[in-house]
Amino acid sequence: MHEHAKAKNPIDPGSLSAEALEEVEIFLAAIDANDDVQNVFVGLAG
């Protein structure tokens, strides 16, 4: 995937419930904290 590529089907974070958004944020923080992960592409619009 190229650096300027957009997500295929981005999701508007405003459409997620507070619980779902918190779950996504926790997941992304855990992925970001993993030293083996270098790039993360997220399908959130906005």
C-alpha positions, 0 to 999 in steps of 0.5 A: 500500500502506498503512503498516500493510499486511502482506505478502501471503505473508510468508516466515520468514527462518529458512526461508532458507539463510544464503546466501539471507538474505545475498543478501536483506540485500545487496539491501535494503542496496543498495535503501536506499542508492539516493536515488531509493527512498523506501519499501521493503516486504519480505515477511519475517515476524517 
